[in-house]
Amino acid sequence: MINSIEKYLAELKRELAGSDRATVQDALADAEEYLRTALDNAMQDSPTSEAEALAAIIEKYGTPGEIAAAYKSVESSSPLAFARPARNEVKSAASAPVATPTVPDTRPFYVRFFSVFAEPRAWGALIYLLFTLGTGIAYFTWAVTGLSVSAGLLVLIVGLPILALFLFSARGIALLEGRIIEALVGIRMPRRPLFTRKDVGWWQKFKNVFTERHTWSAVLYMILQMPLGIIYFTVFITLISFAGYLIMKPITELVLDMPTFIIGDYAYYTPVWLMPLVVIAGILLLFAIMHLAKYTARLHGLMAKYMLVRE
C-alpha cells in the first residue's frame, strides 16, 4: 500500500522506466503537484489521517501504473512542441490505443537529399542555429552578471536572496530554452516547470535549488550557449554566403564584370563552359547546408537535453 507521496513518486518513476527523461520529469512534477495540493485540501476539510486521505486521492487520480500507461500513450500519439495534456486527457488516455510507431524513412538517398527543403524541421533547425547567437549573448550576460553580483554580495545578508533569485531564474530560462528546442529542433523537452513545495520555508527551497545538479548544469548551459552560438552563426552564414556566391557567379562575372580574383594586373574569370557546373555546385551546397543544420541542431538538442532535464 502506498502511504506517502514520496513512495508514490518512486513507484511512478519505476513504472516510467525506459521513457523519455523529459516525460518522466513532467509526469513526476504533475503527480507531486496534484497529490500535495489535494492532500493539503483534504487535511484541512476533514480530520482524517494522512494515509486514508492519500488513499482516497490516489483512487481518484490513478495508481502509478495507470498514470505511467497514460503518459506513455499520450506521448506516443502527441506531436512535439504542443502544450502538455491536461490531467483529464492523461487519465482518459490510459485506455486509448497506442499509436503506431514512426516508420523509418526508406526513400532513396537522392530523394531524401533533395527533399530537405520541404522539411519544416530542417528550416526550424537552421533558424534555431542562427538565433543561438542572440540567445547565447543574452544567456551568457545574465549568467555572468548573476554569478558575479551574487558572489560579490555573499558577504552581506542580501547576497543569499539574490543568489536564490538568480538560480531560480536559471531554471526558468532552462524551461524556456527547452520549449524553443522542442518547437524548432523536434527533441522532447520538459513542458512544465519543476514543482516547488509551498509548505517549506525559503531557506529549504534555496538549499534544494542550490544542491541540485540540474540547476548548475543549466547555468553552465547558459554560459556555453554564447561561444556555440558564435560558431553556429559564423559557419552557416559563411556557407550560405559561399553557396549564394557560386549560384550568382554568371551574373557577377558575365553581367557585372566582377572577376573571381585579381593578382596584380591579372584578373581571373571562370570559363564560360564551367559556369553551369559552378551553379550546380552552389545549389548542391545549399541542400548540404540544410542537412548539416538539421544534424547539428539535433546534436545540440541532445546536449541540451542532458544538461537541462533533471535526472
C-alpha positions in Angstrom: 0.0 0.0 0.0 1.2 3.5 -0.9 1.2 5.5 2.3 3.3 8.6 1.3 3.7 10.9 -1.7 7.4 10.0 -1.9 6.6 6.3 -2.2 4.0 7.1 -4.9 6.6 9.2 -6.9 9.2 6.5 -6.6 6.7 3.9 -7.9 5.7 6.1 -10.7 9.3 6.6 -11.7 9.8 2.9 -11.8 6.7 2.4 -14.0 8.1 5.0 -16.4 11.5 3.3 -16.7 12.6 3.5 -20.3 10.5 6.5 -21.1 11.9 9.8 -22.3 13.6 11.8 -19.4 11.6 14.9 -20.1 8.4 12.8 -20.0 9.4 11.4 -16.6 10.2 14.8 -15.3 6.8 16.2 -16.4 4.9 13.2 -15.0 6.6 13.4 -11.6 6.1 17.2 -11.4 2.4 16.8 -12.3 1.8 14.0 -9.9 3.6 15.7 -7.0 1.7 19.0 -7.5 -1.7 17.3 -7.7 -1.1 14.9 -4.7 0.3 17.6 -2.4 -2.4 20.1 -3.3 -5.2 17.6 -2.9 -3.7 16.3 0.4 -3.4 19.7 1.9 -7.0 20.5 1.0 -8.2 17.1 2.3 -6.4 17.6 5.7 -8.0 21.0 6.1 -11.5 19.8 5.3 -11.6 16.7 7.5 -9.6 15.4 10.5 -8.9 12.0 8.8 -5.4 10.5 8.8 -2.9 11.4 6.1 -2.7 7.8 4.9 -6.5 7.5 4.5 -6.7 10.8 2.7 -3.9 9.9 0.4 -5.5 6.6 -0.4 -8.7 8.4 -1.5 -6.8 10.9 -3.6 -4.8 8.1 -5.3 -8.1 6.2 -6.1 -9.4 9.4 -7.8 -6.1 10.3 -9.5 -4.9 6.9 -10.5 -2.3 4.4 -9.5 1.3 4.8 -10.6 0.8 2.1 -13.2 -2.3 3.7 -14.6 -0.7 7.2 -14.8 2.5 5.8 -16.4 0.5 3.9 -19.0 -1.5 7.1 -19.7 1.6 9.2 -20.2 3.2 6.6 -22.5 0.0 6.5 -24.6 -0.2 10.3 -24.8 3.4 10.7 -25.6 3.2 8.1 -28.4 0.3 9.9 -30.1 1.0 13.6 -29.4 3.1 15.7 -31.7 6.1 17.5 -30.3 6.1 21.2 -29.5 2.4 21.2 -28.4 1.4 22.1 -24.9 1.3 19.3 -22.3 -2.0 17.5 -22.0 -4.4 18.3 -19.2 -4.7 15.8 -16.4 -8.1 14.6 -17.6 -6.5 14.0 -21.0 -3.8 11.9 -19.4 -6.2 9.8 -17.4 -8.6 9.3 -20.4 -5.6 8.2 -22.4 -4.9 5.2 -20.1 -7.4 3.1 -22.1 -6.6 4.6 -25.5 -4.7 2.6 -28.1 -1.0 3.2 -28.5 -0.2 5.0 -31.8 1.7 3.2 -34.5 5.5 3.7 -34.2 7.1 6.1 -36.7 8.0 4.2 -39.9 11.7 4.7 -40.8 12.3 6.7 -44.0 13.2 4.2 -46.6 13.2 6.6 -49.6 16.3 6.5 -51.8 19.2 8.7 -50.7 18.8 11.2 -53.6 15.1 11.7 -52.7 15.9 12.3 -49.1 18.7 14.7 -50.0 16.7 16.8 -52.4 13.5 16.9 -50.3 15.2 18.6 -47.3 13.9 22.0 -48.3 10.3 20.6 -47.9 11.1 19.6 -44.3 9.8 22.1 -41.7 12.2 20.5 -39.2 15.2 21.4 -41.3 14.1 25.0 -41.5 13.4 25.1 -37.8 16.9 23.7 -37.2 18.5 26.4 -39.3 16.6 29.2 -37.7 17.5 27.9 -34.2 21.2 27.7 -35.1 21.2 31.2 -36.5 19.3 32.6 -33.5 21.6 31.0 -30.9 24.0 33.9 -31.4 21.3 36.3 -29.9 20.1 33.9 -27.2 23.6 32.9 -26.4 24.7 36.5 -25.7 21.6 37.1 -23.6 22.1 33.9 -21.6 25.8 34.5 -21.1 25.3 38.1 -20.0 22.6 37.1 -17.5 24.6 34.1 -16.1 27.9 36.0 -15.7 26.1 39.0 -14.2 24.1 36.9 -11.8 27.1 34.9 -10.7 29.4 37.9 -10.2 26.8 40.0 -8.4 25.8 37.1 -6.2 29.4 36.2 -5.3 30.2 39.9 -4.6 27.3 40.2 -2.2 27.5 36.9 -0.4 29.3 38.6 2.5 26.2 40.7 3.0 22.8 39.5 4.1 21.2 40.3 0.7 23.7 38.0 -1.1 21.8 34.8 -0.5 18.4 36.1 -1.7 20.0 37.5 -4.8 21.7 34.2 -5.5 18.5 32.3 -4.9 16.6 34.5 -7.4 19.4 34.0 -9.9 19.3 30.2 -9.6 15.5 30.2 -9.9 15.8 32.4 -13.0 18.3 29.9 -14.5 15.6 27.2 -14.1 13.1 29.4 -15.9 15.5 30.1 -18.7 16.2 26.3 -19.0 12.4 25.7 -19.4 12.1 28.5 -22.0 15.1 27.1 -23.9 13.7 23.7 -23.8 10.4 24.9 -25.3 12.3 26.6 -28.1 14.4 23.5 -28.8 11.3 21.3 -28.9 9.4 23.6 -31.3 12.3 24.2 -33.7 14.5 21.1 -33.4 11.9 18.4 -32.5 13.5 17.0 -29.4 11.2 16.3 -26.5 11.9 18.7 -23.6 10.1 19.4 -20.3 6.8 21.2 -20.8 6.2 22.4 -17.3 8.3 23.9 -14.5 9.6 21.7 -11.7 7.2 21.6 -8.8 8.1 23.6 -5.7 6.5 22.8 -2.4 4.7 25.7 -0.8 4.8 24.2 2.7 8.6 24.6 3.1 10.5 27.8 4.0 12.5 29.8 1.7 15.8 28.5 3.2 14.8 24.9 2.4 13.8 26.0 -1.1 17.2 27.7 -1.5 19.0 24.6 -0.3 17.1 22.4 -2.7 17.8 24.5 -5.7 21.4 25.1 -4.7 22.3 21.4 -4.3 20.6 20.1 -7.4 22.9 19.2 -10.4 20.1 20.4 -12.7 20.4 24.0 -11.5 24.2 24.3 -12.1 24.1 22.4 -15.4 21.5 25.0 -16.6 23.9 27.8 -15.6 26.7 26.1 -17.4 24.5 25.7 -20.5 23.7 29.4 -20.4 27.5 30.2 -20.4 28.3 27.7 -23.2 25.4 29.0 -25.4 27.3 32.1 -26.5 30.5 30.5 -27.9 28.4 27.8 -29.5 26.1 30.5 -31.0 29.1 32.3 -32.4 30.4 29.2 -34.0 27.0 28.2 -35.5 26.2 31.6 -36.8 29.7 32.1 -38.4 29.8 28.7 -40.0 26.3 28.7 -41.5 26.3 32.3 -42.6 29.7 31.7 -44.3 28.4 28.5 -46.0 25.2 30.2 -47.2 27.1 33.2 -48.5 29.5 31.0 -50.4 26.7 28.9 -51.9 24.9 32.2 -53.0 28.2 33.4 -54.5 28.5 30.3 -56.6 24.9 30.4 -57.8 25.2 34.1 -58.7 28.6 33.7 -60.5 27.2 34.0 -64.0 25.6 37.4 -63.1 28.6 38.7 -61.1 31.1 37.8 -63.9 29.2 37.9 -67.2 26.9 40.8 -66.3 28.7 42.9 -63.7 32.2 42.1 -64.9 33.5 41.1 -61.4 36.4 38.7 -61.7 36.8 35.7 -59.4 40.1 37.2 -58.1 42.7 39.7 -59.0 46.5 39.2 -58.7 48.4 42.3 -59.6 47.3 43.2 -63.1 45.9 39.8 -63.8 42.1 39.2 -63.4 40.8 35.7 -63.5 37.4 34.9 -64.8 35.7 31.5 -64.6 35.5 29.9 -68.1 32.0 30.1 -69.6 31.8 26.3 -70.1 32.4 25.9 -66.3 29.7 28.2 -65.2 26.8 25.6 -65.2 28.9 23.3 -63.0 29.7 26.2 -60.6 26.0 27.0 -60.3 25.1 23.3 -59.8 27.8 23.1 -57.1 26.2 26.1 -55.3 22.8 24.6 -55.4 24.0 21.2 -54.1 25.8 23.1 -51.3 22.6 24.7 -50.3 21.0 21.3 -49.9 24.0 20.0 -48.0 23.8 23.1 -45.7 20.2 22.2 -44.7 21.2 18.7 -43.9 24.1 19.9 -41.9 21.9 22.3 -40.0 19.4 19.5 -39.2 22.0 17.2 -37.7 24.0 19.9 -35.9 20.8 21.2 -34.3 19.9 17.7 -33.2 23.3 17.2 -31.6 22.9 20.5 -29.8 19.4 19.4 -28.7 20.7 16.2 -27.2 23.4 18.2 -25.3 20.7 20.5 -24.1 18.5 17.5 -23.0 21.4 16.1 -20.9 22.0 19.5 -19.2 18.5 20.9 -18.9 16.5 17.9 -17.9 16.6 16.7 -14.3 17.6 13.1 -13.8 
